[in-house]
Amino acid sequence: MPASTTGTALQAHRTRLRDAQQALIDRYRADSDSRRLLQRRCRLIDEVLRELFAESGLPTSVALVAVGGYGRGELYPASDIDLLLLLPQVPDDELKERIESLIASFWDVGLDIGHSVRTVDECLSEAAGDVTIQTALIEARLLTGSKPLFATFSARFREQLDLAAFFRAKRLEQEERHQRFQGTPFSLEPNCKESPGGLRDLHMILWIAQAAGYGDRWRALERHGLITREEERRLERCEGFLRQLRVRLHLLLGRREDRLLFDYQTALAGELGFTGSVTRRPSEELMQSYYRTANYVSQLNTILLQNLAAALTPTPSLPPQPIDGNFQSCGDLLDVVDPDLFARNPGAILESFLVMQAHPELQGMTVGTLRALWRAAHRIDAGFRNDPVNRASFLKIFQQPRGVVQALRLMNGLGVLGHYLPCFGRIVGQMQHDLFHVYTVDQHIMQVVRNLRRFTLDEFAHEYPLCSRLISDFERPWVLYIAALFHDIAKGRGGDHSQLGTLDAREFCVEHGIPDEDTELIVWIVRNHLLMSQVAQKQDISDPATVAEFARIVGDKRHLVGLYLVTVADIRGTSPKVWNAWKGQLLEDLYLATRKLLAAGGQVPAAQGIIAERQQEAMRLLRYFALSATVHERLWKQLDTVYFLRHSADEIAWHTRALHYRIDENKPVVKARLTPKGGGLEVMVYTRDQRDLFARLVGFFARTGYTILDAKIHTTRHGYALDSFVMQDTSDRGSDRQMIGYIEHELARVLIEQTPLAAPSAGRLPRQVRHFPIAPSVTIKADDRGARYILSISAADRLGLLYTVASTLAAHRVRLHTAKISTLGERVEDTFLVSGGDLDESAARIRLETELIDKLRV
C-alpha cells in the first residue's frame, strides 16, 4: 500500500498552495470579481485535496466530500474548509491511522479544515436530529473517491429528509438568529453574514430551495415561478454587494471576521470606491448602501419564504374572504383583489395599511400584495402627497388603536414612508456618530415610536408604570407619535437638527390639517426633545431654581407629560447600554417636581418649606425602624440648608439611621446599598475631612470596576465629609449585592491608611471612540455669587477618568464642593463646584484648564 505523503512533498504542496492563493488574490484586486475569486479558490482547494487523497493510499471505497459553503462552491478568503470522509463501513485500526495521516497532511499544507469521518448510516443518524448537519449535507459535493458510495448516501439522505420539517426548522432558526441582532439589519455595526438582511438570509432560501429540488441558483427559482425576473436581478445585485463586502473584509484583516465594525468601515469604503462628500464620510456612503441592500434582502426573504411555505407546507385551500372592493383576506394575509390596484388607484397604497390595522386577524400581506406595493412606491409623487384624501389616510395610520408600529415598519421597508415623506427618505440608512445610538436614524425613530406604543399596552405596564399611567390620560396620544417621527428627521443636514426638524414638523402639521393646539405641541416637542434629558442629567434638579426654570419653559402639564413620555421613549430607543434605572429616576424626579410646581401655579416654594417637607418625610421613614422621635437631632444640627436641598427624604433617613449614634466617630463610616430603583449601588462615606479625599474615593471605585453616575459632596458644620455616590458596575458582573460588604470594609481601610495617591490611570478607551474621537472641553467660570467656580468637562468616557480629574484638582489644591456626573453613551459631561487653590487668578485657571485637557485628550 502506498506510503503517506512525505515531508518534502507536503512542503511542495504548501508552497504551491500559498503562491496560487496569492495569485488569486492579486487577480481579484485587479478585476474585483468576487464570485470568480470564490470559485477559483474552490477549484484550487479541490485540486490540492484530490492530490493529497490520491497520495494517502486510502482505498477507493472511501469518498472525500465537500460540505457547507465549500460544498456550495463558495470559499471566502478566510473561511474554513468543511469536509466529510464518507466510509462504507466502520474503519479498522489501519484505516483509522491512514485517515488521521490524511487529515494531518491537510493541516500541514496550510488548509484550515473542519472535518467529520462517518459511514452513511452514521451521517443519516446524526442528520436526523440536527438541522445544522442536514443543512451542511444538502450542499454535499463529491471531490474524489467512491462515486457509488456518494450516490448511495445522496439518495438515502434525500429519501430521509422531511422537507416540511426542514423548512419549519430553518424558519425557526432564522427567527432566533434575527433575535440575537435585535431583529433589525440597521444596527451601526452589523454582521454582513448573520444579521437580518445579510448573506445568511440568502443562503437559507437557497438551502430550502435546493432541498425541495428547485435548484441552488436564483435563475432556477425564477424558472420555477418563485420569484420574478426583476427580483432575480435584485437578488443577484444584493448577493454580489454582500459577497464583495465580505471578501474585502477577510482580505483587509487577514482572518475570518464578518462584523462591519467602526474599526474597518473607513478602510472598506476606500477599497470599494466610496469617496464621500462635503457632508458625508465615505464610510457613511458605504453603510447606507449596505442598509439599503440589507433591506432589499429582508423584503425578498419574506416574499420567498411565503412562496416556499405555500409550496412545501400547503394549507387547505379556502376561498378568499372579501373585505371591501379592493382587498380580501387569504387565510391570515391581506390580499389585493386586483393585482393592478395600486397602478390604477395609487391612493389604495395607504388604504392597504389601514385595512391591516382594522383587522387584527391579519398577520401580514400576501406575496402579490407586497410585490405590488414595492413596485408602486414610486407612484407616490408630489400630486399624491398633495391629495387631501391621501393626507387624511396617512394621518389615520397614526390614529388607529393597533398596528401603528407594524404599519410604519412595513411602510419603511417597502419604501412607501420615504416616498411619502421625502425628509424621512433622506435619513433611511443614515448613520449616527454620537456613540450612544446603535441604530440608523430611521430605525431609531421606529424604536421611539415603538416605545411610545408600548406605554399604551397592558403587558408592558410593569416595565413603564408611570409612563403607562400618563399616556392613558393623555388626549390624542397619536400626537406624540408624530412628534417622535420628526424629532430626529433633520439629522445629517448640518446645523441643529432640533431646530431644522421643527420646520419639517410644522409644514407636515399644516398640510395635514392638524389642529393648532396639537401642531404647537408637536413642533415644541421636536424643538425641545433634548431639553429634559439635558436638565435631568446635567443640572442640579434638587435646586428649586433649576426646576422653576424648566417649568417656565414647559409651561403646562400637557407639554410636561408629552415631553417626559417622548424623552423616556427616545433614550430607551438609542441603545440598551444608555438607559439605566438611575437615568429613569432622574427623569421621574424632574417630572414629579415640575408637575408639583405647575400645580402650585409656578410659584417656587421657599427653601425652608422644601426642607421642612423633606425632613418630615424622613422622620416618617425613620419611624419604621422604631427609632426615637429625637434620634435625628444631633446629626441634623451639623447639616446645612444645602444638604437638605440636595438630598431626598429617603437619603436623609438612610444617612440618619447610619450616623445618629456616631456623629463624632474617629474612624470612617462607609455604608453601601442597592439603589432604590435597582441597577447599581449607592455608597455613603462619612469621615473627618482629609486631603485628597475625593480623589482617593473615586480611585477606589475605579479599581473595583464601578463608574460613578452621581456624586454629592458635602461638609458638615463640624468638619466631617458626608459624601454620597451612585455607581454602576462597568463589568456586568451582576454581583452588586455581593460587593456591598467588600466596599464597606475595603474603602474604610483605604481611608484609615490614607495611602499616597497613585498616578492617575488613563484607562482603556472604548473602541468606537478611537474612530469617532471626542475632543475634550474644559471651562472654569465663576458662579453667580462669585465665591466659587463651576468647572465643566466634556470628554470621552473611560474607566478612571473621574479619578484623573480628581487627582489633578487635588494637585492644584482645589477644593470640591459638589459634582454632577453625567454619562451619555461614550461621552461624559461633568460639572463640579470648586474653590480654593489659585482659582481667583486667571492664569491659574488657564493652567488648570490646559492640564485637564491634555490629560483627557484621547
N, C-alpha and C positions, 0 to 999 in steps of 0.2 A: 504494500500500500504506500502511496507517495508520502514523503515526509512533509511536515508543515513548512510554511514559508520561512526562508532563512532571514537572519537579521539584515544581510546585505540587500536582499530583495525587498524587505519591508522599507528600508531606507529609500530605496529607489522609488517605491510606490509613494512614500511620504513626500519626497521631493517633487515628483511629477504632479501629485495632487495639489501641493501648495502652489506650484508655479501655474498650473492650469486654472486654479481658482482665482489667483491674482489676475491672470489674463482675462477671465470672465468679468471681473470687477472693472478692469481697465476698459474693456469694450463697453460695459454698461455706462461708465462715466462718459464715454464718447457718444453713445446713441440714446441713453436714458430709457431703453426699452426694458421695463421691469419684468414683463411676462417672459420675454426671451431669456433674461438672466436666470429666472427661477427654473425654466425648462432646461436650459443648458447645464445648470448646476445639477439638476436631477440626472441628466444623461451622463454627466461626468461621474457622479457618485455611483450610478448604475454600473458603469464600466469597471470602476475600481472594485466594487463589491463582487462582481462576477468573476473577475480575475482572482481575487483572494479566495473566493469559494472554490474555484477550479483548482487552485494550488493547495487547498486544505486536505484534499483526499477524502472528503465526505462522500458517502455513497450517493448514487444518482437517484435513489428513492426519497431523498430529502429535498424539500423545496425552500428556497430563500424568498421571502415575500416582503414587499414594501407595504406599510400600512400608514394610516393617518394622513397628514399633509404630504408626506413623502410619497405615499401611495397615490395621492391625487396628482402628483407630478408638479407640486409647488414646494420648492425648498428654499426658504429665505436664507440670507447670508449667515444668520446666527441661530437658525432653527436646528433642533436635534433631528436625528435620522431614526425613525421608528421602523423596527424590523421584527419580523416573525420568522423563526425557524420552524417550519412545519414538518413533523415526523410521521412516518407511517405507523409506528408503534413506540412504546416506552423504550428509551435508549438503554443499551447496556453500558458498562463502565468504559469500554473502549470508545464508544461513540460519544459519550459524555465528555471524555478527555479531548477528542478531536473538536467537538463543538466549542469547548472552553478555549481551545487554542485558536479557533477561528475568531471568536469574539474578541480575544486579546489582540489578534492581528488587526482587527478593525480599529481598535483604540490606538494601537501602535502607529498606524499610518496617519493618525490625526483626525479620525472621524468621531464626532460626538453622537453616540448612538444610544437609543433606548430599545431594549430587545426583550423578547419573550421566546421561550422554547416550549412548544406544546404539540401534542398529537391533535388530530382532527376532533376526536371526542372531547379532549380537554378544552379546545377552543370553543366548541359549542356549549360545553358545560359552563365555562366562565362567562361567555357572552349572554347566556340565558338570564342571568341575574344582574347584568351590569350594562346599562345603556351606553356608557363611555366605551366599553370594549366593542359593543355592537357597532358603534359609530366608526371606530378605527378599522374594523374588519370590512365594513361596507366599501371602503376605498382600497381594499387589498389589491395588490398588483404583483404578479409573478415576476421576479427578477431572473431567477435561474433555478435549475433543479427539476424535480419531477412535475411535469405538466399534468399527468393523470391524477396525482395526489392533490394538486391545487384545484383541478376541475372537480374532484370529489368534494373537497372542502367547500368550494363555492356553491355547488349545488345543494349540499346539505345545509349550509348556512342560510341560503335564500329560502329553502323549504321551511326551516325552523323559524325564521324571522316573522314576528307578528307585526304587520305594518301598522295597524291601528294602535297597538300598544306602544310601538316605537314612536309614532307620531305624538301621542299624548305625553310620553316621557320627555321627548325633545322639547315640546312646547313648555312643559313644566320647568325643565332645565333652563330654558331661556328666561322664563319669568323670574326664577331665582337669581340668575346671573344679573338680570337688569336691576333687581332689588339691591344687589351689592353696590351698584353705581347710582343709587337713589332714583332709579327709573328714568334717568334723563341722559341724553347724549351731550348736554350743554354744560357740563362742568368745565372749569377753566383748564384742568389738566386731565383730559380724558385718556382712556386706553383705546388706541386705534384698533385693537383686536377684540377686546372683550366688552367694551362699553356698548350701551344701546346705540345702534346705528353703525357699529364697527364691522370689521371683517367677519367676525363670528356669526353675526346675524345673516350674512350672505351664505356662509358655509352651511349653516343649519338648513336653509332652504334647499341647497343642493344635496345635502345628505338625505333629506326626506324624499326629494325627487328621485335621487339615484336608487334608494331603497324601493321606491314604488315603480321603478322601471321607466321613468320619464326622461332619463339621461342625466348627465352631470355638467351640462353647459346651458347658458341662458338661451341660446338659439334652440336647443331641444325643448325647453319649456315653452318657448313661443310657438313651436310647431305643434305642441300638444294643447295649445289654447289656454295655457295657464297665465300667460302674460301677453301684452300687446307688443307689436314691433317697437313702438315708441318706448315702452317700459324696458324692453330688452336693451335698447340703446342706452337708456339711462343707467341701467344696472351695469352695463359694461363700463360706462364712464365712471360711475361711483366706485366700482371694484378697482378700476385702473388707478384712480386717485389714491385710494386707501392702500393699495399694493405698493405704489410708488413711495408713499409716505413711510410705510413700514420698512421697505428696503433701505431707504435713505437713513432711517433711524438706526437700523442694525449696523450699517456701514459707518455711520458717524461715530458710534460708540464702540464698535468692535466687539459687541456682545449682544445677547438677547435682551431687548428692552422694548416694550410696546406702549409705555406711558408717554404722552406728549407733555413732559414736564416743562415748566418755565425755563429750566436749565438748557433745554435743547431747541426751543421754538425759534429763537432768532437764527441759529445756525441752519436749521432745517429750512426756514423761509428763504435764506440766501441760496441754499443748494437748489431749491425748487423754483427759483427765479422771481420771487416776490421782492419788489423794490421799495414798497411803502410810498407814503406821500407826506405832504406837509403836516397833516393832522393824524396820520395813522402810521404805525410802525409796520415793517414787513411781517413781523410775527402776528400782528392783528389781522392782516390780509390773509395770511396762511390759515389762521384758525377760523376766520369767517368762512373760508372755502371749505374747511373741514366740517364745520357745523352744518352748512347747507347740504353737504354730501351726506352726513350722518342723518339729517332729517329726511332726505330722499330715501335712504336705505330703510329707515324706520317705517316710512309710509308704504314702501314697496314690500317690506317684510310682512306688514299687516295684510296687504292685499293677497300676497301669495299664500300666507297661512290660511286665510279664509278659503281660497280656491283649493288648496290641498286638503283642508278639512272636509270640504264638500265631496272631494273625490275619494278620500280614504276612509272617512267615517260618516257616510251618508246617514241622514236622519229621515224618518218617514216624510214623504213629500206631502206637504199641506198646501192648499191653495192660499195665495197671498190674501191678507185681510186689508180691505181698503180703510184708509184713514181719512183722506179727503180726495179731491180731484187730482192732486199732484203726487200724493205719497201713499204707500201701502207698507204693511209690515210683513216681512218674510221671517217667520219664527220670531226671534228677538232682535231682528235687524231692520233698520229703516231702509226702504227701497223706493226708488223713483218709478212712477208708473210709466213715464215716457223717458227713454234714455237721452232724448234731445231736450228735456225740460229746461235745463239751465241755459242752453243756447237760445231757445225760443223765448224764455221768460227769465232773464237774469235775476230778477227780484226774488225768485224762489231759492236762490242760494242761501240767503239769510233765513228764509222761511224754513228751510230744512233743519236748521239748528233749533229753531223754536219748536218745531214738531217733536224733535228728540227730547227737549226739555219737558214738553207737556205730556209725554208718555213714558212713565218710569219703567215700563216693561221692556223698553228698547235699550239694548246694551251696546249698540254700535250701528254701523251702516254697512250695507252690502258692498261688495266689490264694485258693482256697477255705479252705485251712488258715489263712493269715494273717488272713483276714476272720473266721473262726470264733474264733480266739484273741483278736482285738481285741474282738469282741463279748462274749467270755466272761470277760474280765479282771475285770469287776465281780463275778463269782461267787466270787472269792477273798475270803472274809469271815473272821470270827473262827473259825467252825466249820471252814472249810477249813484255816486256819493251825494249828489245834489238832489236826488229824488226824495221828496218828503216821506213817501211810503217806506223806502229803504232805511231812511234815518230812524223812523219810528220802530222798524223791525230790529235794527241794531240795538237801540236803547232797550227794547223789551227783553233782549237776551240777558241783560244785567238785572232786570227786574223780576225774573222768574224765581219761584221758591226753590227750585232744584236745578242741578245740571249746569250751573254757570261756569265753573272751572273746567268741566269736561268740554263744554262748547267752546270756550276760549282756547283751550289747548289744541283741540281739533282744528279750529279755525286758523290757529297759528301754524300748525303742521302742514295744512293744505295750502297755505299762502293767502287765505281769504282775509285774515286780520291785517296783514301787512299791505294788501292791496286796498282795503277799505280805509285804513289809517296809514297813509304814506309815512308819517312821522314815526309810527311804530315799525314799519318795514325797514327803516334805516337802522334800527337798533337790534334787529334779528341777527343773532350771532355776534353781537358787539361785545368784545371783551372788556373787563374792568380790571384796573391795575391798582386798586386801593388796598389790596392784600387781605381784606376781610370778606369780600364777596367770593363765592366759589362757583357762581353760575354766570352765564352771559346775561346781559341786561334784560333781554326779553324773557328769559327763564326766571330770573329773579322777580320780575313783575308778576309772572304766573304764580310763583311761590307766595308772594304777598297777597294776591287775590285769594289764593287757596287758604291761607291762614285766616283771612277775614271771614271766609265762608265757614271755616271750622268753628269760629266763635259762635256761629248760629246753630251748630249741631249738638244734640244732647250727648252723643257718645264722646265728645271732646270737652264737656263741661268740667270734668275733673281736672283736666290739664290747664284750662283757662278759666277758672271760676269767676274772677272779676270781669274779664272781657266778655264772657258769656252772658253775665247779668246785664252788663251795659248795652250790648248790642241788641238784646231782646227788647229793650225800652227805647232804642234809637229809631226815630222816624226815618223811613226810607233808607235802609242800610245800603241799598244799591248805589247811593251817592258816594259811599266810601269806596266801593269797587271802582267807580270811575276815577276817583282821586288816586287810588292805587295804580290804575292803568297808566296815569300820566305822571306819577311822581318822579320817575327816572327817565322819562321818554326823551329828554334832551341831552342825555349823556353822549359824550363823544363829539359834540359840536364845538367844544371850546367855550369858555366862559362858565358862568354859574348855571348849572343845569336846573336848579330850583327856580331861578328867575325865568330862564328860557322856556321851561316847561309850562309856566303859567300862561304864556301866550297861546300855546297849543291847546291847553285845557280850556281857556276862555273861549277860543274860537270854536272848539267842539261843542261846548255847552250852548253857545248862542245858536249855532247851526242846528242843533238837535232840540231846540225849544225847551231846555231845562229851565225851570223857574228861577227867578233872580236870587231867591234866598239860597237855593241849593247850588247855583252857579258860584255865588260868592264863597260858599263853604268849600267847594271843590278846589277853586283857584287858591283860596287861602291855605288849604292843607298842602297843595302841591308846592306853594311858595315856602311854607314853614315846616315841611315834613321832617327836617333835621333838627328843628328847634328843641323839641322836648328831650331828645336823647342828649343833645349838647348841654342843656341846662342840668339834667339829672346827673350826667357823668363828669361834667367839667366845673360845675359851680357848687357852692355850698348851699344845698337846699334846706339845711337846718336854719339858715339865716332868713328871718321873715322878709327882709328886703328883697332877697332873691325870688322868693315865692310871689311877692307882691308885683314885681316887675314882670314875671312870667304871666301872672293872672291879668295884668293890664294888657299884654299882647293878645292873650287868648280871648278875653272879653266876656264870654258867656259859657254856660255849661255845655251847649251842643258843640261848640268849637273845641272845648276841652276834651269831651268824650271822643269826638271824631279823631282828633289828633292823637290821643292816647291809643286808640284802637289801631290806627294806621302805623303808629310808631312801634308798637309791640309786634304787629304783623311784619313790618319792614325788617326789624332787627332779626327776628326769627327766620326770615326768608333769605338771609345773607349766607350763613354758614352755621353748621351745628356747633362750631367752636366759639362763635361770637356771643351767642346767647348764654346766659347763666342766671342762676337764681338771684345773684346779687344785683345784676342789672335790672332784673324784673322787679326786685324790691325797691330799687331807686326810683324807677318809673312809677310804681304804685304809690310810693310815699309822696312823690311830687304831685301825682294826680289827686290824692286824697287831701293834701294840704291846700292845693289850689281850689278844689271843689269847696272846701270849708270856707276859704277866704271869699270866693264868689258868692256863696250863700249868705255871707255876712255883709254883702253889699260892697265888697272890695276894700273894706276898712281893715287896715293892718292892726291886729291887736297889739297892745303894749307888751313889751318884753316880759314884764312882771306877770302879766296874765298868762302868757305862754308857759313861763316857768312854773307858776302855781299849778297849772293844769297837769304838767308833766310830773311834778312832784307828787301830786295827789294820786295819779295813776300808778306811779312807782310804789307808793305806800300801799295801795290796794294789792299790788303784786306781791309785796313783802309779807302781807298778812297770810298768804297761802303757806308760808314756811314757819308759821307760829312764832314769829319774831315780835318783840315788844313794840309798842307804839312809839317808843323813843329811840329805837335802835339806830336810826339814821343820823341822829343829831350831831354827833362828834365829827363824822366824816363830812356831812354836808356843810358844816361851818368852814371847812377848808376848801370848798369848791365855789367858784365864782359864777357870774352870770353866763359867761361864755361856755362853761362846761354844760350847764343845764340847757342852753340853747342848741348845742351841737350834739347832744346825746338823747336818744329816745328814752321813754319811760322804762322800757324793758332793759336797756343797757344800764340805766341808773340803778334799777333794782338789782341787777346782776352784780354790779360793782359794789353796791352797799352790802349785799349778802357776803361777799368775799372779803371785805375790808373793814367792817364795822368794829371788829374786835382787835384790829392790828393797825390802827391809824399811824402809830409811830414805830412800826416794825423796822428793825435794823436790816433784816435780810430781804432780798427781793421777793415779791409775791407774783407768781405767774399763774394765770388761770386760762384754760382753753375750753372751748365748747364748739359743738357743731352750730353753724349759723342757723338761726330760726327757720329760714326757708330751705335749708339743706344746701348741699353742693359746695362745701368749704368749711373753714374753721374761723372762729373768732377768738382772738387772743388778747388778754388784758395783762399789762405789765405795770406793777406798782413798786417803785423803788426810790430811794434817795437819789435825787438828780446827780448825774455823773457826766463827766466829759465824754463826748463822742457816743452818747447813749444811743441815739437814733441809728447811727452807722453800725454800731455793734448789733442792734436788733435786726436790721434788715440784712446784715451779713449772715446772721444765724439762719434767718428764714430762707435766704437764697441757698445756703448749703444744704438745707433739709428738703429742697426741691419745691418750695412754695413761692408763688408770685403774689404780691400784695395788691389787692383791689382797692382798699381804702385804709387810710391811717388817720387817726385823731390823736393829736399830740397835745397834752395838757400838763400844766404845772400847778400844783396846789399852792395854797397860800403859805404853807409851812415847808415848801421846798421839795416836795416829792413829785416825781414824774408819774402821771397816770395816763398811759398810752394804750390805745386800742387799735387793733388791726383786723381787717377781714382779708382772708387769704384763700387762695385756690391752689390745689395740687397741680403742678405742671407735668407730672409724670404719669397721671392717670392710674395711680396705684390702687385707688379705691379703698384706701385704708385710713381715712380721716379720723375715724373713731379710735383706731389703734395708735394714732400719732399723738393723741391728747396727752397721755402720760409722759411720753418721751419729751414733748415740747416743754411741758411744765417743769420737769426735772432738769433737763439739759440746759434750757435757757436760763433758769435760775442759777445754775452753776457758772455759766459763762459770765453772768452779770456780777456774781460774787468775786470771781477771779480777776475780772477786768483786764483780760489779756490784751496786749497791744493789737491794734488793728492790722490785719493782714493787707497786703497790696490788693487793690480792687481787681476783681476778676472780670475780664471782658465778656465772659460768657460766649455761648455759641449762637451765631446769628441764624434766624430761620432761613431756610434755603431760598424761599421766594424773595427775601429782602436783597439777596445778592444780585438778583436780576432786575428788581424794581426798587432801587435804593431809595431810602427816605432821608433827605438831608436834615440833620438836626437843627433845631431852632431853640435859642435860649434868650429870654428877655428878663430884665430886672427893672421894676418900676416901683416908685413909692406908692403906698396905699393912700386912700382918701384923706387920712389924718396926717400923713407924712411921718408917722412914727416908726413904721415898719415897711418892709418891701415885699412885693409879690414877685416871686420867681416862677416863670412859666417855661416849661420844657416840652418839646415835641421831638420824638426820635423813634427809631426802630426798636422794638421791644426785644429783649433777650434776658436770660436768667442772670441776675446780678447787676442789672442796670441801675436799679434804685440804690444798691449799695455803692456803686460808683459815684452816684450823685451825692449820697450822704457822706461818704468819706471825703469827697472833695470839699463839701461845705465845712466838714469838721477841720480839715487842714487850713481853711481860711478863717477859722474861729467864728463861723456864722451859726447863730442860734436858730433852731427850727421851732416854730410855734404850732403850725397846722400843716397838714399835707393832704391834698386831694389827688388821688391816684386814679387815672382813667386809662384803661386798656381797650383800644379799638382794633381788634384783629391783631395785626403785627405791628401796630403803632401805639405808642403811649403818649398821652397828653396830660402831664402832671403839673399841678400848681402848688406852690409852697409859700407860706407866710413866714418870713425870716427877718432877723435883725442882728445887730452886733457886727463883729469883725470891723472892717473898714468900709462898710456899705455906704456910709454917708459921703464917701469920696467917690467922685465919678470915675476916676482912674481905677480904683479898686473894683468897682462894679464891672468895668470893662475887662479887667484881668480875669475876674471870676467867670464872666460870660465866655470869654475866649477859651479858658481852660476846660470848661464844661463841654463846649462844642468840640474841641479836639478829642476829648475822651469819649464822646458819644458818636463821633463820626465813624461810619462803617466802611 
